[in-house]
Structures are given as C-alpha cells and as structure tokens.
Amino acid sequence: MSNTNQEIAPLFRLDGKTAIITGSSKGIGKSIAKGLAEFGANVVISSRKQEAVDQVAEEFQNLGLSAIGISCHVGDKKQQEQLLQKTIDKFGTVDILINNAATNPVFAPIQQMDEDVFDKIMNINVKAPFLLSNMVQPIMKKNGGGSIINISSVEGMKPSFGLGLYSVSKAALTMLTKNMAKEWGVDNVRVNAICPGLIQTKFSSAIWQNEAILKQIEQHLPQKRMAQPNEMAGLAIFLASDASSYCTGSVFTADGGHMLI
C-alpha cells in the first residue's frame, strides 16, 4: 500500500547520486547535466575533448555544483570503460546514465549516403548506448537500482527529408530502450527515452539556420517555435529521480506538438 502522506518534492532530489552524461559539453547534454547537478547529483561531463569537458565542469563548480570532466569518444569501447572506471574512482558508483551523444554527419537523401556514413551513425547512435548501458547495468543492479535515459528523437518516430539514417538509428535506440527496460526491470534498473523535436543547438544548425526550412517547420508546429536546450532538462530530472519510480520502457516526446501534425 502506498504512503499517501509522503512528500512529493523530495522525490525529485538527486542528492548523493552520480550521473554520467555523454555528449554534455554543449547543447542538450550540457543543459541536462546542469539540471541534474542543480538537483544535487554529482555529474560527469563527457565528450571527446578534455579541454571542453573541463571548461564545463569548471563553469558548474563555480556555481557551487558537483561536476568533473572526463573525455570519452563513445565510439571507442576502451574509452567507455575508462569513463566508467574514472567515474567510480571519483564518486564510487554510477546511479544515472544519460546516453545523449549522437551524430548525423550528412544531411541528404538516403541514396546519397555511403556505407561509411551508415556505420558511423549506427556506431555512435546505437552501439555506443548499447555498450555503455551494458557496462553500468551490473553496477546499478548491485546498488538496488538506477536510471538510464536514452536521448532518442521524434525523427525515430516520423521521418523527415534528409535525416533518413539518423531516423533509423533513433528508431533502433527507442526499441533498445524498451528491450532493456523489459529485461532489467526486475533489478529496478529503469530505462526510458526522451524524444526531442527541433532544438536550437549546433547539432541541428543545418535545419534552423536555413530560414525557409525553419519557417516551414514552425508554421506547422502547434507551439509555433523550436525549443531551447534547457527545455529538455526538466524531463530528464524527472526520469533520473524517484519521482518517476514507476516509469520504465516509456518514450517521452518533447517536440512542441510535432507528432500531432
């Protein structure tokens, strides 16, 4: 029987929890990392360049937040292992994993994409989250639970021109999320996905820097605008915390109504 007198606000707190956020030196990843840190988590800022992650970690530390930077190319399994080991060396464990790092090197029709592009997209967008999640799962199981959040995309639910292989990779990541959730729920390791729509980041600049394309998209969106990176942080905080203790295998869209079109 549930305790109806339990306070709700503390459930969102992440005090004492440790979170790894891949691709978090900028954009959505950085905003999510800051949000988790503001709610009490120790955050590990990670991307390919040590200088970039150190800069973000220092920025957070100057705000009184707990953060360190550990460089990692998620396409390299050995670097993933080092990321995990360095995190454990510093904080003792991992409670939250945000698989945010992604790539889309080509904005073009599928027939113009070659095998190398296919392999790169699948390696970073699907294989990397698969491997890193498998690495942290035993740790979370031993701890009695944990939260894995995969940053997918609405492109994995409804395709758009020029993003074909990216869409395929995100559809695969969403299904990977559901399978992990089904297998790991017994150990209280929760796995959920966030599917952002158009967010104003460097990653999506090929779209929003084209005024004609941006105008066309915004005209069709119920909210009539693209989002800012910090608008993804609240959902990540919810999914990382005990406030979402009964959520696993769920796919949450944050898209301004894109999926309604």
N, C-alpha and C positions, 0 to 999 in steps of 0.2 A: 504494500500500500504506500502511495506517495505521501510525502510530508507536505501538506498544503500550507504549512506555516513557514516553509523555507524561504529565505530571502532570495530574490532573483538577481539583483545587481551583482553580488559576489561571484555568481556563476560565470560572468564574463571575464573575471580577472585571470591573469596568466602568471601570477607571481610564482617564482621558483621553477617555471617551465623553461625549457630550452628549445629554440626553433631554428632550423636551417631553412633559409630561403634562397633558392638558386636564382640566378639572374637578377640580383637585387641591388645592383649598383646604380640603377636608374629605373624610371618608368613604374609600371605596376608593382614589380617586385620590391622596389625601394619603399613605395607607399605602404605596402602590406607590412614590410619589416618594421617601419616606423610605428604603425598602428599596434602591432604585437608588442613592441617594446614599451609603448606608452601604457599598455595594459599589464605591464610587469614582466614580460618574458625577457630572457636572455636571447638576443638574436645574433645569428651568424650571417653576416653579409657575404655573399659569394657570387663571383663572376670570374671571368677568365683572367683579368689583370689585377695583381695585388695592389697596385697603386690606387686603382679605382675603388676597391673594397675598403682599403684603409681610409680613404678620404670620407666615405660614407660613415664608416664606423666612428671616426673622429667627430664628424658632424653630430651623430647621435649621442656620443659620450659628452659632448659639450652641452647637450640638453639634459644631461643627467640620466640618460638611458644606458642600459647594459647592452653593449654590442662589441663584437670583434669582426675583423675581416679575414676571410680565408679564401684565397684564389682557387678556382677549380674550373677546368673545362669539362663540362658534364658529359661530353662525348668520349672521354677517356676514363675507363674503369678504374685505373690505378689512382687517378686524381680524385675520383669519387671516394675511394677507400681512404685516401689521405684526408679528405674533407671530413669524413666521419670520425676518423681517429683523432684528428686535431680538435674537433668539437668535444669529443669525450674527454680528451686530455685537459681541456679548459673547464668544461662545465659538468663533466661526469656522466652525461647521458644525452639522449635526444627524445623529446616528447612530441615535437611537432615538425613535420616536413612539408614545405611548400615547394612543389615541383613547378616552378614558374619559367625557367629558362626555355627559350624556344627560338626557332629560326625560320625564316622564309626568304631565301636568297634571291628568288626570282618572282617577279610579278608579271605573269604571262600565261597564255593558254597552255593546257597540258601538253599538247603536241610539240610545243617549243622547249619542253623541259627534258633534259637528258638523264641518264642513269645516275650520274654523279650527284645531281641535284636531288633526285629521289632518295638516294642513300643518305645524304646529309640531313635532309628534313626528317626522315624516319629515325635516324640515329639520335638526333638531338630531341625531337619532339615526342618520341615513343619509347625507344630503347633506353634512353637515359633515365626517365622516370621509373621505368620497369626495374632497372638495375638498382637504383638508389633506394627505391621503396623496399625492395627485397633485402637490402642491407640493413635498413633501420627496423624492419618488422620484428626480428627476434629481440631487439633491444626493447621495443615498445611492449612486446608480449611479456618479457621478463618484468617490466615495470608495472604491469597490470593494465596497460592500455596506452593509447596515443592517437594522434590525429594526423592523417596525411591528406593534403589538399592539392589536387592537380588543377593547374590553370589550363583549362581547355579553351574552347571558343565557340561562339554561335556559328562560326564557319564550319564546324564539325557537325552541325545540325541542319544547316541550309546553305548550299554552296553559292558562292559569288564568282563572277568572272575574274580570272587572273590569279585565283588562290586555290586552284584545284588540288595540288598535292598537299598543301598546308591543310586544307579541309579534310582530306583523307587522314592525315596524321592526327588531327584533333578528334575526328570520329573514333579513331583507334584508341586514343588516350581516354576518351569518355567510357568506352567499353572496358578498357583496362581497369578504370576506376571501379566500375560495377563488379567486375570479377574479383578484384582484391577485396572489396567490401564484403562480398558473399563468403569468401574463404576465411577472412581474418576477423569477422565479427565475433566469433566465439572467443577470441582473445581480447576483445574490447579495443581492437585497433580499427578505428573508423577511417573510412576513405571516401571522400566526397570530391566533387568537381565544381569549379566555378567557370562559367562560360561568358566572358565579357563580350560586349559588342564593340563598336568603334570607340577606341580610347585615344586621346591625343598624346601619343608617345612617339619617340624616334622610330620604333619598330613599325608603326603604321603610317609613317610620314608619306609614303608613296601614295596613299589614299587621300589623306586630309590636306596635303599641300597642293593637290590638284583641286582648285576652287570649283570647277564644274562637277567633278565627281562628288566632292563634299556636299555641295548644294543639293545635288540629286538625292543623296543619302538622307540628309537632314530633312528634306521635304517629305520623305516617306515615313520617317520615324514619328511615332506618336508624341514623343517628347521634343522633337524638332531640333535636336542637338547631339553632338558627340559628347562623351564623358571625359572627365579628368581622372588621372590615375588614382587619386585618393578616394574616389567613389567606389573602389573595389575593396578598400581596407576593412570596412565595417563587416562585410560578409565573411571575409577571411577570419576576423577576430571571433565572430560567432562560431564558425566551424572549428576553429582551433580550441575553443573553450568548452567548459562543461555545460554551457547554455545550449549546446547542440548535442547533448549526450545520447539522444535517440535518433540522430541523423547519421546514416551511413548508406553509401551507394546512391546518394542523391546528386542530382545535376541542377545547379542553380544558375539561371541566366541573369545577367546584369547588363541589359542591352538597350535600354530606352524604349523597349517595345518592338525591337527588330523582329522577333519571332512571331509577332502578331500580324505582320504585313503579309 
